Protein backbone atom coordinates (compact mmCIF):
# COMPACT_ATOMS: atom_id res chain seq x y z
CA UNK A 1 0.00 0.00 0.00
CA UNK A 2 1.32 3.43 -0.88
CA UNK A 3 1.68 5.97 1.90
CA UNK A 4 -1.56 7.85 2.48
CA UNK A 5 -1.73 10.80 4.85
CA UNK A 6 -5.20 9.90 6.07
CA UNK A 7 -6.92 6.54 5.94
CA UNK A 8 -10.68 6.43 6.38
CA UNK A 9 -12.32 3.18 7.41
CA UNK A 10 -16.05 3.63 6.88
CA UNK A 11 -19.02 1.39 7.59
CA UNK A 12 -20.36 2.53 4.22
CA UNK A 13 -17.94 4.06 1.72
CA UNK A 14 -20.69 5.11 -0.68
CA UNK A 15 -21.95 8.12 1.24
CA UNK A 16 -21.06 10.55 3.98
CA UNK A 17 -17.81 12.30 4.75
CA UNK A 18 -15.67 9.91 2.76
CA UNK A 19 -16.92 11.47 -0.48
CA UNK A 20 -16.86 15.11 0.61
CA UNK A 21 -13.61 15.26 2.56
CA UNK A 22 -10.55 16.51 0.73
CA UNK A 23 -7.53 18.26 2.18
CA UNK A 24 -5.09 20.16 0.02
CA UNK A 25 -1.75 18.38 -0.25
CA UNK A 26 -2.92 15.24 1.54
CA UNK A 27 -3.68 11.82 0.09
CA UNK A 28 -6.74 10.13 1.52
CA UNK A 29 -7.46 6.42 1.27
CA UNK A 30 -11.02 5.20 1.81
CA UNK A 31 -11.73 1.59 2.75
CA UNK A 32 -14.74 -0.35 3.98
CA UNK A 33 -14.76 -2.12 7.33
CA UNK A 34 -14.39 -5.39 5.41
CA UNK A 35 -11.19 -4.11 3.77
CA UNK A 36 -9.89 -2.68 7.06
CA UNK A 37 -8.45 -5.91 8.41
CA UNK A 38 -6.18 -6.41 5.38
CA UNK A 39 -5.09 -2.76 5.32
CA UNK A 40 -4.33 -2.50 9.04
CA UNK A 41 -1.39 -4.86 8.61
CA UNK A 42 0.27 -2.77 5.89
CA UNK A 43 -0.86 0.63 7.13
CA UNK A 44 1.35 3.63 6.42
CA UNK A 45 -0.59 6.73 7.39
CA UNK A 46 -0.29 9.74 9.64
CA UNK A 47 -3.93 9.59 10.77
CA UNK A 48 -6.82 7.11 10.81
CA UNK A 49 -10.46 8.16 10.71
CA UNK A 50 -13.06 5.55 11.63
CA UNK A 51 -16.57 6.43 10.44
CA UNK A 52 -18.69 3.71 12.00
CA UNK A 53 -22.11 5.18 11.27
CA UNK A 54 -24.54 3.23 13.45
CA UNK A 55 -22.26 0.18 13.62
CA UNK A 56 -20.71 1.16 16.96
CA UNK A 57 -19.62 -2.31 18.05
CA UNK A 58 -17.66 -3.01 14.87
CA UNK A 59 -16.26 0.55 14.91
CA UNK A 60 -14.96 0.15 18.47
CA UNK A 61 -13.49 -3.24 17.59
CA UNK A 62 -11.66 -1.73 14.62
CA UNK A 63 -10.44 1.16 16.80
CA UNK A 64 -8.93 -1.27 19.31
CA UNK A 65 -7.19 -3.24 16.55
CA UNK A 66 -5.84 -0.06 14.97
CA UNK A 67 -4.39 1.19 18.27
CA UNK A 68 -2.86 -2.22 19.05
CA UNK A 69 -1.07 -2.41 15.71
CA UNK A 70 -0.26 1.32 15.36
CA UNK A 71 -0.24 3.00 18.79
CA UNK A 72 1.49 6.16 17.51
CA UNK A 73 -1.08 6.93 14.80
CA UNK A 74 -3.88 9.22 16.02
CA UNK A 75 -7.41 7.97 15.40
CA UNK A 76 -10.56 10.06 14.98
CA UNK A 77 -13.81 8.23 15.73
CA UNK A 78 -17.09 9.32 14.10
CA UNK A 79 -20.46 7.80 14.96
CA UNK A 80 -24.11 8.42 14.17
CA UNK A 81 -26.62 8.10 16.97
CA UNK A 82 -23.84 8.08 19.52
CA UNK A 83 -23.98 8.86 23.19
CA UNK A 84 -21.72 10.10 25.94
CA UNK A 85 -21.09 6.46 26.85
CA UNK A 86 -19.90 5.71 23.31
CA UNK A 87 -17.61 8.75 23.36
CA UNK A 88 -16.05 7.55 26.62
CA UNK A 89 -15.60 4.02 25.23
CA UNK A 90 -13.96 5.39 22.07
CA UNK A 91 -11.56 7.61 24.01
CA UNK A 92 -10.67 4.81 26.41
CA UNK A 93 -9.98 2.55 23.43
CA UNK A 94 -7.48 5.10 22.15
CA UNK A 95 -9.39 7.56 19.97
CA UNK A 96 -7.73 10.97 19.84
CA UNK A 97 -11.13 12.59 19.34
CA UNK A 98 -14.79 11.58 19.08
CA UNK A 99 -17.19 13.41 16.78
CA UNK A 100 -20.93 12.72 16.59
CA UNK A 101 -22.55 12.70 13.15
CA UNK A 102 -23.65 14.70 11.32
CA UNK A 103 -20.28 16.39 11.35
CA UNK A 104 -19.32 19.80 9.99
CA UNK A 105 -16.86 19.00 7.18
CA UNK A 106 -14.88 22.23 7.62
CA UNK A 107 -14.51 21.52 11.36
CA UNK A 108 -13.42 17.94 10.61
CA UNK A 109 -10.93 19.19 8.01
CA UNK A 110 -9.52 21.63 10.59
CA UNK A 111 -9.17 18.89 13.23
CA UNK A 112 -7.44 16.57 10.75
CA UNK A 113 -5.06 19.31 9.60
CA UNK A 114 -4.14 20.14 13.20
CA UNK A 115 -3.52 16.50 14.10
CA UNK A 116 -1.39 15.96 10.99
CA UNK A 117 0.75 18.99 11.89
CA UNK A 118 1.11 17.74 15.46
CA UNK A 119 1.98 14.20 14.35
CA UNK A 120 4.57 15.43 11.86
CA UNK A 121 6.16 17.91 14.26
CA UNK A 122 6.55 15.26 16.96
CA UNK A 123 8.10 12.89 14.39
CA UNK A 124 10.68 15.53 13.45
CA UNK A 125 11.68 16.03 17.10
CA UNK A 126 12.34 12.34 17.72
CA UNK A 127 15.93 11.25 18.03
CA UNK A 128 17.56 7.96 18.99
CA UNK A 129 18.22 7.25 22.65
CA UNK A 130 21.44 8.76 23.92
CA UNK A 131 22.61 8.00 27.40
CA UNK A 132 23.44 11.34 28.99
CA UNK A 133 26.93 11.62 30.36
CA UNK A 134 27.39 12.73 33.94
CA UNK A 135 28.85 16.03 32.71
CA UNK A 136 25.90 16.79 30.45
CA UNK A 137 23.50 18.80 32.58
CA UNK A 138 21.78 21.96 31.45
CA UNK A 139 23.84 24.43 33.49
CA UNK A 140 21.41 27.33 33.22
CA UNK A 141 18.80 25.13 34.88
CA UNK A 142 21.30 23.59 37.34
CA UNK A 143 22.48 26.98 38.58
CA UNK A 144 18.94 28.16 39.26
CA UNK A 145 17.87 25.12 41.30
CA UNK A 146 18.96 23.18 44.34
CA UNK A 147 18.00 19.80 42.87
CA UNK A 148 20.48 16.91 43.08
CA UNK A 149 22.44 16.21 39.88
CA UNK A 150 20.74 12.80 39.44
CA UNK A 151 17.35 14.49 39.35
CA UNK A 152 18.69 17.02 36.84
CA UNK A 153 19.86 14.12 34.65
CA UNK A 154 16.37 12.62 34.81
CA UNK A 155 14.83 15.97 33.86
CA UNK A 156 17.27 16.31 30.94
CA UNK A 157 16.39 12.81 29.75
CA UNK A 158 12.68 13.63 29.85
CA UNK A 159 13.22 16.88 27.95
CA UNK A 160 15.29 15.13 25.25
CA UNK A 161 12.79 12.30 24.82
CA UNK A 162 9.57 14.22 25.39
CA UNK A 163 8.00 13.27 22.05
CA UNK A 164 8.62 9.56 22.63
CA UNK A 165 7.10 7.05 24.99
CA UNK A 166 9.05 7.37 28.24
CA UNK A 167 9.03 4.73 30.95
CA UNK A 168 10.33 4.84 34.48
CA UNK A 169 13.08 2.25 33.96
CA UNK A 170 14.70 4.17 31.08
CA UNK A 171 14.48 7.47 32.94
CA UNK A 172 16.01 5.94 36.07
CA UNK A 173 18.79 4.31 34.04
CA UNK A 174 19.64 7.64 32.36
CA UNK A 175 19.92 9.27 35.78
CA UNK A 176 21.83 6.35 37.33
CA UNK A 177 19.00 5.80 39.80
CA UNK A 178 16.90 2.83 40.82
CA UNK A 179 13.37 2.68 39.45
CA UNK A 180 12.17 1.54 42.88
One Martini backbone bead per residue (centre of mass of N, CA, C, O) as a GRO file, in nm:
protein
  180
    1UNK     BB    1   0.096   0.036   0.023
    2UNK     BB    2   0.064   0.348  -0.005
    3UNK     BB    3   0.113   0.646   0.117
    4UNK     BB    4  -0.120   0.787   0.348
    5UNK     BB    5  -0.224   1.034   0.540
    6UNK     BB    6  -0.529   0.930   0.520
    7UNK     BB    7  -0.745   0.692   0.677
    8UNK     BB    8  -1.059   0.552   0.586
    9UNK     BB    9  -1.298   0.384   0.787
   10UNK     BB   10  -1.610   0.263   0.657
   11UNK     BB   11  -1.917   0.130   0.672
   12UNK     BB   12  -1.981   0.340   0.428
   13UNK     BB   13  -1.835   0.440   0.109
   14UNK     BB   14  -2.108   0.579  -0.046
   15UNK     BB   15  -2.117   0.791   0.195
   16UNK     BB   16  -2.045   1.091   0.321
   17UNK     BB   17  -1.733   1.204   0.412
   18UNK     BB   18  -1.564   1.037   0.205
   19UNK     BB   19  -1.664   1.226  -0.044
   20UNK     BB   20  -1.615   1.537   0.093
   21UNK     BB   21  -1.319   1.484   0.173
   22UNK     BB   22  -1.061   1.735   0.141
   23UNK     BB   23  -0.697   1.788   0.138
   24UNK     BB   24  -0.453   1.981   0.082
   25UNK     BB   25  -0.176   1.768   0.014
   26UNK     BB   26  -0.353   1.509   0.069
   27UNK     BB   27  -0.386   1.167   0.112
   28UNK     BB   28  -0.682   0.958   0.064
   29UNK     BB   29  -0.806   0.666   0.210
   30UNK     BB   30  -1.078   0.435   0.125
   31UNK     BB   31  -1.241   0.198   0.347
   32UNK     BB   32  -1.383  -0.069   0.446
   33UNK     BB   33  -1.432  -0.279   0.700
   34UNK     BB   34  -1.353  -0.530   0.534
   35UNK     BB   35  -1.068  -0.399   0.443
   36UNK     BB   36  -0.925  -0.325   0.714
   37UNK     BB   37  -0.771  -0.584   0.798
   38UNK     BB   38  -0.565  -0.575   0.561
   39UNK     BB   39  -0.466  -0.266   0.602
   40UNK     BB   40  -0.350  -0.269   0.893
   41UNK     BB   41  -0.084  -0.428   0.832
   42UNK     BB   42   0.005  -0.195   0.588
   43UNK     BB   43   0.014   0.066   0.734
   44UNK     BB   44   0.062   0.417   0.600
   45UNK     BB   45  -0.004   0.669   0.831
   46UNK     BB   46  -0.096   0.973   1.014
   47UNK     BB   47  -0.416   0.895   0.995
   48UNK     BB   48  -0.724   0.784   1.145
   49UNK     BB   49  -1.062   0.723   1.024
   50UNK     BB   50  -1.365   0.634   1.194
   51UNK     BB   51  -1.676   0.547   1.024
   52UNK     BB   52  -1.948   0.380   1.184
   53UNK     BB   53  -2.204   0.503   1.229
   54UNK     BB   54  -2.418   0.252   1.370
   55UNK     BB   55  -2.152   0.058   1.401
   56UNK     BB   56  -2.013   0.053   1.700
   57UNK     BB   57  -1.888  -0.224   1.757
   58UNK     BB   58  -1.706  -0.239   1.502
   59UNK     BB   59  -1.564   0.032   1.547
   60UNK     BB   60  -1.432  -0.038   1.822
   61UNK     BB   61  -1.279  -0.285   1.723
   62UNK     BB   62  -1.108  -0.133   1.513
   63UNK     BB   63  -0.977   0.065   1.707
   64UNK     BB   64  -0.825  -0.144   1.879
   65UNK     BB   65  -0.658  -0.262   1.645
   66UNK     BB   66  -0.521  -0.001   1.556
   67UNK     BB   67  -0.378   0.061   1.835
   68UNK     BB   68  -0.218  -0.204   1.853
   69UNK     BB   69  -0.061  -0.172   1.567
   70UNK     BB   70  -0.080   0.179   1.596
   71UNK     BB   71  -0.012   0.379   1.860
   72UNK     BB   72   0.101   0.655   1.698
   73UNK     BB   73  -0.176   0.677   1.557
   74UNK     BB   74  -0.418   0.880   1.510
   75UNK     BB   75  -0.775   0.867   1.609
   76UNK     BB   76  -1.083   0.910   1.459
   77UNK     BB   77  -1.429   0.914   1.585
   78UNK     BB   78  -1.729   0.828   1.414
   79UNK     BB   79  -2.089   0.876   1.499
   80UNK     BB   80  -2.409   0.764   1.491
   81UNK     BB   81  -2.611   0.777   1.755
   82UNK     BB   82  -2.464   0.866   1.992
   83UNK     BB   83  -2.289   0.886   2.308
   84UNK     BB   84  -2.127   0.935   2.593
   85UNK     BB   85  -2.047   0.638   2.624
   86UNK     BB   86  -1.914   0.610   2.345
   87UNK     BB   87  -1.701   0.829   2.381
   88UNK     BB   88  -1.559   0.694   2.618
   89UNK     BB   89  -1.490   0.428   2.478
   90UNK     BB   90  -1.320   0.552   2.249
   91UNK     BB   91  -1.108   0.695   2.429
   92UNK     BB   92  -1.021   0.435   2.586
   93UNK     BB   93  -0.934   0.291   2.305
   94UNK     BB   94  -0.766   0.564   2.159
   95UNK     BB   95  -0.903   0.807   2.081
   96UNK     BB   96  -0.843   1.141   2.008
   97UNK     BB   97  -1.143   1.167   1.887
   98UNK     BB   98  -1.496   1.262   1.906
   99UNK     BB   99  -1.764   1.250   1.655
  100UNK     BB  100  -2.069   1.343   1.583
  101UNK     BB  101  -2.337   1.276   1.384
  102UNK     BB  102  -2.328   1.523   1.216
  103UNK     BB  103  -2.058   1.674   1.039
  104UNK     BB  104  -1.840   1.930   1.004
  105UNK     BB  105  -1.622   1.948   0.751
  106UNK     BB  106  -1.448   2.194   0.833
  107UNK     BB  107  -1.389   2.091   1.118
  108UNK     BB  108  -1.262   1.823   1.038
  109UNK     BB  109  -1.037   1.941   0.865
  110UNK     BB  110  -0.906   2.100   1.099
  111UNK     BB  111  -0.844   1.860   1.282
  112UNK     BB  112  -0.669   1.702   1.084
  113UNK     BB  113  -0.457   1.920   1.031
  114UNK     BB  114  -0.362   1.945   1.326
  115UNK     BB  115  -0.278   1.644   1.366
  116UNK     BB  116  -0.071   1.634   1.138
  117UNK     BB  117   0.116   1.851   1.250
  118UNK     BB  118   0.171   1.714   1.520
  119UNK     BB  119   0.281   1.445   1.415
  120UNK     BB  120   0.514   1.570   1.244
  121UNK     BB  121   0.657   1.730   1.470
  122UNK     BB  122   0.718   1.484   1.655
  123UNK     BB  123   0.888   1.328   1.446
  124UNK     BB  124   1.117   1.546   1.414
  125UNK     BB  125   1.205   1.532   1.733
  126UNK     BB  126   1.308   1.264   1.705
  127UNK     BB  127   1.552   1.056   1.877
  128UNK     BB  128   1.786   0.872   1.967
  129UNK     BB  129   1.914   0.715   2.218
  130UNK     BB  130   2.091   0.892   2.482
  131UNK     BB  131   2.327   0.873   2.708
  132UNK     BB  132   2.390   1.061   2.959
  133UNK     BB  133   2.626   1.231   3.085
  134UNK     BB  134   2.745   1.356   3.381
  135UNK     BB  135   2.820   1.644   3.239
  136UNK     BB  136   2.520   1.660   3.105
  137UNK     BB  137   2.399   1.963   3.213
  138UNK     BB  138   2.185   2.213   3.244
  139UNK     BB  139   2.322   2.494   3.375
  140UNK     BB  140   2.094   2.703   3.389
  141UNK     BB  141   1.923   2.511   3.566
  142UNK     BB  142   2.130   2.425   3.788
  143UNK     BB  143   2.179   2.713   3.908
  144UNK     BB  144   1.850   2.763   3.971
  145UNK     BB  145   1.890   2.498   4.154
  146UNK     BB  146   1.872   2.238   4.429
  147UNK     BB  147   1.903   1.991   4.270
  148UNK     BB  148   2.006   1.700   4.211
  149UNK     BB  149   2.189   1.564   3.956
  150UNK     BB  150   2.007   1.316   3.903
  151UNK     BB  151   1.750   1.480   3.854
  152UNK     BB  152   1.862   1.646   3.618
  153UNK     BB  153   1.904   1.402   3.435
  154UNK     BB  154   1.608   1.320   3.422
  155UNK     BB  155   1.507   1.585   3.302
  156UNK     BB  156   1.680   1.575   3.046
  157UNK     BB  157   1.566   1.313   2.937
  158UNK     BB  158   1.275   1.409   2.910
  159UNK     BB  159   1.329   1.646   2.719
  160UNK     BB  160   1.468   1.468   2.486
  161UNK     BB  161   1.199   1.245   2.504
  162UNK     BB  162   0.908   1.375   2.488
  163UNK     BB  163   0.799   1.245   2.198
  164UNK     BB  164   0.822   0.986   2.358
  165UNK     BB  165   0.813   0.697   2.512
  166UNK     BB  166   0.819   0.692   2.866
  167UNK     BB  167   0.996   0.522   3.119
  168UNK     BB  168   1.114   0.462   3.428
  169UNK     BB  169   1.363   0.285   3.365
  170UNK     BB  170   1.502   0.478   3.161
  171UNK     BB  171   1.517   0.725   3.344
  172UNK     BB  172   1.681   0.594   3.571
  173UNK     BB  173   1.923   0.507   3.400
  174UNK     BB  174   2.005   0.797   3.304
  175UNK     BB  175   2.035   0.880   3.632
  176UNK     BB  176   2.146   0.648   3.811
  177UNK     BB  177   1.880   0.499   3.911
  178UNK     BB  178   1.624   0.367   4.074
  179UNK     BB  179   1.288   0.244   4.010
  180UNK     BB  180   1.222   0.212   4.344
   0.00000   0.00000   0.00000
